[in-house]
């Protein structure tokens, strides 16, 4: 009889250990899910920043390509700079 009771105690002990291990793994899984979500948000923010910088670069290249000394060219540059400032303001408002 004693061996059956001993075996039952071993099974109960191992079951308890498995439950503890399962709980620990569940906590680790929850932490990893949270970290993954944070990483995805960081990636999305970086992608948005990259798009914003690409647009600024495009505008600056355009401004460089039409560089000149005529009054009309200076007026175009001013308009482009105004557009860039306006875009920057909109981006700041969107981030809030």
Secondary structure, 3 states (H helix, E strand, C coil): CHHHHHHHHHHHHHHHHHHHHHHHHHHHHHHHHHHHHHHHHHHHHHHHHHHHHHHHHHHHHHHHHCCCCCHHHHHHHHHHHHHHHHHHHHHHHHHC
